[in-house]
Amino acid sequence: MKIWLDGGLQDLDAARVSVFDHGLTVGDGVFETVKSVDGRLFALTRHLDRLARSARGLGLPEPDLDEVRRACAAVLEANPMPLGRLRITYTGGLSPLGSDRGDHGPTLVVALGEAARRPDTTAVITVPWTRNERGALAGLKTTSYAENVVALARAHQQGATEALFGNTVGQLCEGTGSNVFVVLDGEIHTPPVASGCLAGITRALTIEWTGAHETDLPLDVLDRAEEVFLTSTLRDVQAVHRVDGRELAGGPGPVTAKAMRIFDERAADDLDP
């Protein structure tokens, strides 16, 4: 296994990031996860655009997207696999202990791991913690992921693969690593970015390709939605068959099944939509 670290490929066992890297000490970094299929990346341009937006939002130097593209290509070529999770991590770099950044420049890491196709349906839970839609990191894909780690661990304890958050005003927001959609009266709705959710790449494509509505939704909409589904880079569109103790259809409902089919067909037609 080879990864890209600060300018070139390195063997996994030899690659080292400083223990004083700001991404490690205070979570000062941004990242993207990109799906690779047979050595080709899906929606890379959209992912790189969001990487740059997140970096600007965090006050990091603008990433060299040409270098990031070269790094992605080199890692893919060095590590052939049928389905992979490519991770781009961009941090504040070597810095003093504390919140102040150093002047050594950012760290760039690109790595690839094997992935498996997700099941067509899954179970989710809701958690009592909230997303802060007015926080400094709202809408940014940062490496400050500890809240997600805690929530996802609770989901796993309850036999689920995802945990859903509300925001500070009681609206449905997002999952730890996914966006959430609900079907009401046969129409698809998803929380707007103003709710504090991440502007997911798969979310945006699903909205464009299915005509889903961005709607402020109370958290308890999950108690009455006809169908619920998740979107993310590796889930694509995935139906939900259980929310907390509420059982939904055993398989994807008709609206979700159509959304899954549309996404698969459109994604197959254009790898960089």
N, C-alpha and C positions, 0 to 999 in steps of 0.2 A: 504494500500500500504506500503510495506517495501522496504528499500534500504540497500545496503551495504556501510558502511562508516568506513574506517580505522580499519578493523579487525572483523566486525560483522554486523549483521542485526539490523536496527533501524527503528522505525516507522517514516514515512515520516514527520509528524508534529514535531517530536522531533529531527530529524537529523540536525546537525548544522556544518557548516564549518566556520572557523575564517574569519572575515572581512579583516584580514591581509594575507589571503592565496594568494600566488603569482599568482595562476590561476585567481583570481578575480582582483587583483590590476594591473597586467601588462599582463595578458593573457599567463602566463608561464605554459603551460601544453599541453598535447596531449590527444587524445581521439580516440575511435572507436565506430561505430554504427554497431550492429550485428542483423540480422533478426532472430526472434524466431517464430517457427511454432509449435503450440501445445506443447510448453514447450521444444522444441529442437532447438538448435542454428545451423545456416548454416555457414559453412566455418570458424569456430571459430579459428582453428589453424592458418590459413592465417591472420586473424585479429590480433591475438596475436603477430604473427611475426612482423606485421607492427607496432603495438603498441610499441614493443621493439625497432624497427628501428627508429621510430619517437622520442622516448625518448632519444636514443643515439644521434640522430642528434641535439636535443635541449640541450644536455649536462645534462640531468636528470639522476639520479641513475637508474640502470637497474631494471625494474619492476620484482617482483616475480610472474612469470606467473602461477605457481601452485596456489598461493593465488588468482590470478585473476580468474582462472578456478573455484576454490571453491566458490568465491564470485558470479560468474555468475550462478552456479548451485543453490546456496542458494536463490538468487533473483528469479530465474525462478520457483523454488518450492513454494516460498512464494506468488507468484503473477500469478496464472494460467490464461492464456488468449490464444485465438486461433492464433492471429497474433500480434507480438509485436516488438517494437524497443528497443533493449537493448543497453544502453549507458555506456561505460567504460570511466571514466575520471581520468587522472593521472596528478597531478600538482606538481609544485615546493614546495608546502606546506607553512607553516607559515614562513613569511619572513619580513624583515624590509620594510618600504615604499621605493620605488625606484626599480631599476633593479637588485640590488644585491640579491642573494638568502640567505635565512637563513640556519641554521644547524639543524632544527627540523625534517627534512626528508619529503618525499613526501606525498601527500594526494591521496587516492584511493577511488573513488565513483563508484558504479555500480547501475544503476537504470533501470527500465523497464516501458515503456508506451505502451498503445494500439496503433495499427496501422490498417489501412484499405488498401485493395488491390488497387493499382493505376489503373487509366484508361489505356486502350491499347494505346491511343495516347495523345499527349499534344502539347501545343504551347510554343515556346521559343523566347527570344529576344537576340540581341547582345548589349553589353554595351561599352561605350567609354574608360573604365578603363582597365588597362593591368595587366596581371600576370608577375611578374619579375622572369624569368627563371634562373637568376643568383643570386637571393636573398638567404639570410641565411636560410630561411624557405621553399625554393622551394622543393616540393616533400614530405614535412612533414605534417602529419595530426595534426595540432596544434589547441589549443583553441583560437588563435588569428584570429577570424572569422568575424571581423567587416566589412571588404570589402565585404564579402559574404552577410552579412545582408543588406547592402546598395543596392547591385546589385539585390538581390532577391526581395526587396521591390519595386524596379523599375519594375521588371518583373510582379509582382502582379498588379501594377498600370496599366499595359498594357495588362492585361488578359492572362498572361503567367504563367507557373509554374517554369520556370528556366531561368537564364541569362547566356549567354556564353561569355567568355573572349578570347581575343587574347593575345599574349605575346608582349614583347617590340620590337620584330622584325617583327610584323605583321602576325604571324602565329596563326592559330587556336590552342587553348589550352584546355580549359575545362569549365565546368559549376561551379556554386557555390557549388554544392554538388553532381556532376555527371561527368562522362566522356562522350565524344561525339564521335560518329562514323558517317561516311558518306559513301554512296554508289556511286561509279564512274565506269561507264562501267560495271556494274554488280558485281563489287568487293568491299569488305568492307575495309575501311581505318580508322585509328584513330591516333591522334597525339602521337608521342613518348614521353616517360617520360622526355627526354631532352628539350621538349617544356616548361617545368615547371609545367605540370599537375601532379596531384596525381596519384600514381600507384594504381588505384582502384582495389579492390578484384574482383568485378563483371567484370570490364574491363579485367583483366588478364584471367579470366575464359572464357569470350567471345572470346578473341583472340585465346586461346587454342582450344576451341570447334568449332569455325567457320572458322579458318584459316585467320582471318583478318590481314591486313598489318599495321605495324606501319610506318607512312609516315609523313614527314613534309608537312603541308598543309597551304596555305594562308588562311587568314580569309574569303576572298570572295569565297572560295570553297562552302560556304553555299548558294551562289547565283545560283549555277549550279548543285549541288549534286542531283542525282536522288532520293535518300532517305536519311533521317537523323534519327538517333536514339540515345537515351541516355542509359547509364547503371549506376546503383548504387545499394546499398544494398537493398533498399526498392522499387526501380523502377524495379529491375531486368533488362530486356531489354524492353524499352518503345519507341514506334514510335513517331516521331515528324510530326505533320500535318501543322504547320505554323512556319516559321522563320521570325521574324519581320513582314513585309507586304507580304511576299511570301507564298502562299498557296501550300502545297504539296498534295499528295493523301489524301483523306478523311479518309482512314484507313491505317493500316500498309501495306507498299509496299511488293512485293513478297520476296525480299531479307531479309528485316527486319522481316517479318512474319516467315520465315524459321529460322532466328537467335533466335527469341522468342521461337519457338517450341523446337529447340535444347537445349536452356538454360533450359527451364522448364523440359525437359526429363532428361537431365544430372544431374540437381540439385536434382531431385526427386530420382535418383539412388544412390546418394552419398551426405550425409549431410556435410561431411568434406573433400571436394575434395582437 
